[in-house]
Amino acid sequence: MAIDSVGAVGRTDVVSAQASVGLDDFLNIFLTQLNYQDPLEPVDNREFLAQLAQFSSVELANRTNETTSAILDVSNLSQSIGLLGRTVNVQLETGSSSGEVIAMSLVQGQPRLSVKQPDGSIISVSPTQVSSVIQLTAGN
């Protein structure tokens, strides 16, 4: 009984499955393939190298995604800090409101803005709830 190699890793219909394969999973598959290959027809070394190269590409893509996510988090924090002291309009479940951003905090790694409303109450909102920044004119 012939055992096929794991040469189908590069097919486009399994790309989403590749993204979830970790180093341990790959090594288990690799060792299983070695254990069950036909000794009279071993898998070509070039196929193994191609599989290792494909796995390296997937790992690099995963690391790039993680780095991009971290960069977006830093950008989000930077934009939130830039709102401090500014008057903003925010969208709430009960409607919209405006007020001055007086503080920023991190809640579970995500920025939260403290907005002081005209009546003196303070609400905590996500930066994604900010719909606009009110530009004050020189006369105000």
Backbone as CSV, one residue per row, in Angstrom:
resi,resn,N_x,N_y,N_z,CA_x,CA_y,CA_z,C_x,C_y,C_z
1,MET,0.851,-1.179,0.000,0.000,0.000,0.000,0.893,1.238,0.000
2,ALA,0.716,2.084,-1.002,1.536,3.283,-1.124,0.943,4.410,-0.291
3,ILE,1.785,5.149,0.360,1.369,6.300,1.148,1.795,7.555,0.390
4,ASP,0.841,8.436,0.132,1.157,9.681,-0.553,1.857,10.634,0.403
5,SER,2.716,11.461,-0.173,3.389,12.465,0.648,2.427,13.603,0.953
6,VAL,2.840,14.483,1.829,2.011,15.619,2.199,2.331,16.770,1.243
7,GLY,2.372,16.498,-0.033,2.722,17.498,-1.029,1.601,18.453,-1.347
8,ALA,0.397,18.203,-0.862,-0.754,19.050,-1.170,-0.863,20.247,-0.251
9,VAL,0.157,20.506,0.559,0.091,21.604,1.517,-0.062,22.949,0.819
10,GLY,0.488,23.100,-0.382,0.448,24.384,-1.064,-0.827,24.654,-1.833
11,ARG,-1.795,23.776,-1.803,-3.040,24.010,-2.538,-3.785,25.182,-1.938
12,THR,-4.488,25.918,-2.792,-5.177,27.121,-2.333,-6.391,26.820,-1.469
13,ASP,-6.989,25.641,-1.609,-8.174,25.353,-0.805,-7.841,24.977,0.636
14,VAL,-6.561,24.850,0.963,-6.183,24.553,2.339,-5.383,25.681,2.971
15,VAL,-5.344,26.829,2.341,-4.575,27.957,2.877,-5.085,28.359,4.251
16,SER,-6.409,28.389,4.448,-6.934,28.776,5.749,-6.559,27.759,6.820
17,ALA,-6.464,26.493,6.457,-6.058,25.480,7.424,-4.580,25.639,7.768
18,GLN,-3.766,26.102,6.819,-2.344,26.291,7.079,-2.113,27.327,8.158
19,ALA,-2.923,28.346,8.176,-2.719,29.432,9.132,-2.848,28.952,10.567
20,SER,-3.550,27.848,10.800,-3.732,27.373,12.161,-2.762,26.254,12.522
21,VAL,-1.877,25.868,11.602,-0.911,24.814,11.876,0.299,25.428,12.557
22,GLY,0.615,24.910,13.733,1.758,25.417,14.475,2.970,24.531,14.259
23,LEU,4.065,24.903,14.883,5.310,24.150,14.737,5.148,22.718,15.223
24,ASP,4.500,22.520,16.357,4.304,21.166,16.876,3.463,20.323,15.924
25,ASP,2.400,20.918,15.376,1.557,20.193,14.417,2.365,19.781,13.190
26,PHE,3.163,20.724,12.684,3.956,20.425,11.503,4.945,19.302,11.776
27,LEU,5.631,19.361,12.927,6.600,18.314,13.251,5.928,16.961,13.417
28,ASN,4.734,16.924,14.006,4.003,15.661,14.130,3.663,15.087,12.762
29,ILE,3.202,15.932,11.860,2.873,15.476,10.505,4.133,14.995,9.797
30,PHE,5.194,15.762,9.951,6.468,15.441,9.307,6.985,14.087,9.776
31,LEU,6.975,13.855,11.111,7.455,12.584,11.659,6.546,11.424,11.280
32,THR,5.244,11.667,11.252,4.308,10.623,10.834,4.577,10.231,9.390
33,GLN,4.834,11.213,8.562,5.139,10.941,7.160,6.409,10.103,7.045
34,LEU,7.418,10.431,7.833,8.660,9.652,7.806,8.445,8.223,8.280
35,ASN,7.636,8.053,9.330,7.392,6.714,9.888,6.626,5.810,8.933
36,TYR,5.726,6.379,8.154,4.851,5.554,7.329,5.198,5.571,5.842
37,GLN,6.332,6.133,5.488,6.684,6.126,4.069,7.132,4.735,3.636
38,ASP,6.985,4.464,2.386,7.390,3.185,1.804,8.915,3.155,1.726
39,PRO,9.582,2.217,2.417,11.044,2.187,2.396,11.616,1.935,1.000
40,LEU,10.838,1.299,0.133,11.319,1.037,-1.220,11.173,2.259,-2.127
41,GLU,10.299,3.181,-1.751,10.097,4.417,-2.509,10.025,5.599,-1.531
42,PRO,11.140,5.964,-0.930,11.104,7.067,0.044,10.751,8.390,-0.641
43,VAL,10.233,9.277,0.157,9.860,10.597,-0.350,11.137,11.346,-0.725
44,ASP,11.067,12.030,-1.828,12.202,12.778,-2.343,12.582,13.910,-1.373
45,ASN,13.884,14.129,-1.209,14.364,15.196,-0.325,13.850,16.561,-0.758
46,ARG,13.684,16.744,-2.064,13.186,18.033,-2.553,11.773,18.303,-2.049
47,GLU,10.954,17.253,-1.924,9.599,17.432,-1.389,9.657,17.875,0.070
48,PHE,10.552,17.256,0.847,10.695,17.661,2.240,11.139,19.116,2.341
49,LEU,12.114,19.500,1.528,12.577,20.888,1.552,11.471,21.842,1.135
50,ALA,10.672,21.446,0.161,9.558,22.297,-0.266,8.546,22.453,0.861
51,GLN,8.280,21.369,1.581,7.342,21.429,2.696,7.880,22.334,3.808
52,LEU,9.183,22.222,4.091,9.785,23.088,5.105,9.710,24.556,4.679
53,ALA,9.944,24.820,3.400,9.861,26.189,2.894,8.439,26.714,2.994
54,GLN,7.453,25.876,2.692,6.056,26.294,2.802,5.710,26.593,4.253
55,PHE,6.174,25.749,5.167,5.895,25.993,6.572,6.559,27.282,7.039
56,SER,7.787,27.524,6.578,8.470,28.775,6.925,7.677,29.970,6.441
57,SER,7.114,29.873,5.248,6.306,30.972,4.703,5.070,31.217,5.555
58,VAL,4.431,30.150,5.992,3.239,30.287,6.835,3.610,30.915,8.177
59,GLU,4.719,30.470,8.768,5.163,31.042,10.043,5.491,32.523,9.884
60,LEU,6.146,32.878,8.780,6.480,34.277,8.527,5.211,35.109,8.366
61,ALA,4.217,34.570,7.672,2.943,35.283,7.505,2.251,35.475,8.850
62,ASN,2.283,34.457,9.709,1.678,34.579,11.043,2.386,35.647,11.872
63,ARG,3.696,35.670,11.810,4.444,36.685,12.569,4.174,38.073,12.016
64,THR,4.055,38.176,10.698,3.742,39.467,10.086,2.373,39.947,10.539
65,ASN,1.399,39.049,10.600,0.062,39.410,11.082,0.115,39.886,12.529
66,GLU,0.889,39.203,13.361,1.009,39.606,14.766,1.661,40.984,14.880
67,THR,2.689,41.225,14.080,3.376,42.516,14.095,2.454,43.621,13.616
68,THR,1.701,43.352,12.562,0.754,44.336,12.037,-0.302,44.658,13.083
69,SER,-0.774,43.647,13.776,-1.764,43.860,14.830,-1.182,44.737,15.943
70,ALA,0.063,44.495,16.312,0.706,45.307,17.345,0.873,46.750,16.882
71,ILE,1.215,46.941,15.616,1.361,48.292,15.071,0.016,49.010,15.089
72,LEU,-1.049,48.307,14.749,-2.383,48.911,14.786,-2.778,49.290,16.213
73,ASP,-2.408,48.456,17.187,-2.695,48.776,18.585,-1.962,50.045,19.013
74,VAL,-0.700,50.172,18.623,0.079,51.369,18.960,-0.523,52.591,18.284
75,SER,-0.932,52.440,17.042,-1.557,53.555,16.316,-2.852,53.979,17.003
76,ASN,-3.644,53.006,17.435,-4.898,53.291,18.132,-4.630,54.048,19.429
77,LEU,-3.595,53.625,20.165,-3.227,54.322,21.402,-2.767,55.746,21.102
78,SER,-1.964,55.900,20.067,-1.457,57.219,19.698,-2.600,58.164,19.327
79,GLN,-3.551,57.661,18.554,-4.694,58.485,18.170,-5.540,58.836,19.396
80,SER,-5.670,57.905,20.315,-6.444,58.172,21.530,-5.772,59.239,22.375
81,ILE,-4.466,59.159,22.490,-3.730,60.169,23.262,-3.889,61.536,22.605
82,GLY,-3.934,61.560,21.280,-4.101,62.807,20.551,-5.437,63.481,20.801
83,LEU,-6.410,62.745,21.334,-7.727,63.321,21.619,-7.794,63.994,22.989
84,LEU,-6.790,63.790,23.820,-6.806,64.399,25.159,-6.904,65.919,25.046
85,GLY,-7.842,66.500,25.802,-8.045,67.939,25.811,-8.888,68.452,24.656
86,ARG,-9.288,67.577,23.763,-10.086,67.991,22.614,-11.569,67.764,22.906
87,THR,-12.422,68.547,22.252,-13.867,68.367,22.372,-14.315,67.463,21.224
88,VAL,-15.067,66.422,21.585,-15.453,65.419,20.593,-16.957,65.145,20.652
89,ASN,-17.477,64.658,19.541,-18.828,64.097,19.500,-18.679,62.588,19.601
90,VAL,-19.508,61.965,20.440,-19.460,60.513,20.593,-20.843,59.926,20.357
91,GLN,-20.843,58.720,19.800,-22.090,57.995,19.571,-22.305,57.017,20.726
92,LEU,-23.432,57.166,21.403,-23.790,56.288,22.513,-25.008,55.470,22.116
93,GLU,-25.317,54.470,22.893,-26.514,53.667,22.630,-27.775,54.520,22.729
94,THR,-27.732,55.537,23.573,-28.895,56.400,23.795,-28.929,57.602,22.864
95,GLY,-27.960,57.721,21.982,-27.885,58.855,21.061,-26.471,59.383,21.008
96,SER,-26.338,60.632,20.619,-24.997,61.206,20.556,-24.820,62.234,21.669
97,SER,-23.573,62.491,21.990,-23.238,63.451,23.031,-21.917,64.091,22.651
98,SER,-21.587,65.162,23.325,-20.294,65.801,23.087,-19.684,66.150,24.435
99,GLY,-18.384,66.336,24.423,-17.692,66.703,25.644,-16.200,66.717,25.421
100,GLU,-15.472,67.101,26.481,-14.018,67.186,26.409,-13.398,65.885,26.904
101,VAL,-12.431,65.384,26.153,-11.700,64.186,26.573,-10.720,64.615,27.661
102,ILE,-10.943,64.110,28.885,-10.115,64.538,30.015,-9.107,63.475,30.450
103,ALA,-9.301,62.227,30.014,-8.369,61.172,30.409,-8.476,59.992,29.454
104,MET,-7.417,59.195,29.456,-7.414,57.953,28.696,-6.879,56.856,29.592
105,SER,-7.498,55.702,29.533,-7.013,54.570,30.315,-7.046,53.323,29.431
106,LEU,-6.381,52.290,29.900,-6.394,51.017,29.186,-7.236,50.026,29.972
107,VAL,-8.187,49.422,29.316,-9.028,48.396,29.918,-8.839,47.136,29.077
108,GLN,-8.222,46.134,29.678,-7.905,44.889,28.985,-7.131,45.160,27.701
109,GLY,-6.167,46.082,27.784,-5.306,46.390,26.659,-5.916,47.296,25.604
110,GLN,-7.156,47.712,25.780,-7.824,48.580,24.822,-8.040,49.958,25.435
111,PRO,-7.811,51.019,24.650,-7.971,52.365,25.205,-9.432,52.715,25.471
112,ARG,-9.653,53.435,26.557,-10.964,53.979,26.901,-10.772,55.464,27.187
113,LEU,-11.665,56.277,26.669,-11.599,57.722,26.864,-12.615,58.152,27.906
114,SER,-12.200,59.033,28.800,-13.120,59.648,29.756,-13.515,60.996,29.174
115,VAL,-14.813,61.149,28.895,-15.320,62.365,28.268,-16.201,63.097,29.272
116,LYS,-15.839,64.369,29.551,-16.624,65.188,30.473,-17.684,65.923,29.655
117,GLN,-18.950,65.601,29.956,-20.065,66.201,29.239,-20.360,67.597,29.787
118,PRO,-21.125,68.410,29.035,-21.447,69.776,29.485,-22.114,69.829,30.859
119,ASP,-22.868,68.796,31.242,-23.532,68.810,32.545,-22.599,68.387,33.688
120,GLY,-21.332,68.097,33.354,-20.350,67.731,34.375,-20.181,66.236,34.561
121,SER,-21.075,65.435,34.006,-20.934,63.988,34.149,-19.815,63.479,33.238
122,ILE,-19.208,62.398,33.664,-18.097,61.812,32.915,-18.523,60.446,32.401
123,ILE,-18.330,60.244,31.107,-18.657,58.944,30.515,-17.380,58.317,29.971
124,SER,-17.349,57.007,29.966,-16.207,56.269,29.426,-16.625,55.669,28.094
125,VAL,-15.854,55.982,27.044,-16.199,55.497,25.707,-14.963,54.920,25.033
126,SER,-15.217,54.113,24.046,-14.156,53.579,23.202,-13.819,54.627,22.147
127,PRO,-12.572,54.689,21.703,-12.234,55.635,20.638,-13.053,55.412,19.364
128,THR,-13.546,54.207,19.170,-14.355,53.935,17.981,-15.719,54.619,18.053
129,GLN,-16.122,55.047,19.252,-17.393,55.743,19.409,-17.285,57.234,19.102
130,VAL,-16.065,57.730,18.936,-15.868,59.141,18.609,-16.235,59.336,17.144
131,SER,-17.252,60.161,16.904,-17.692,60.378,15.520,-17.004,61.568,14.887
132,SER,-16.613,62.562,15.690,-15.912,63.727,15.141,-15.246,64.499,16.262
133,VAL,-14.270,65.299,15.847,-13.593,66.221,16.764,-14.107,67.600,16.436
134,ILE,-14.545,68.305,17.464,-15.091,69.655,17.251,-13.936,70.634,17.174
135,GLN,-13.843,71.316,16.035,-12.788,72.311,15.839,-13.269,73.634,16.402
136,LEU,-12.569,74.149,17.372,-12.933,75.434,17.974,-12.336,76.565,17.142
137,THR,-13.095,77.615,16.951,-12.599,78.764,16.196,-11.771,79.660,17.106
138,ALA,-11.027,80.583,16.535,-10.144,81.454,17.308,-10.941,82.338,18.280
139,GLY,-12.189,82.632,17.977,-13.009,83.483,18.843,-13.548,82.748,20.048
140,ASN,-13.507,81.396,20.078,-14.046,80.635,21.211,-13.029,80.411,22.273
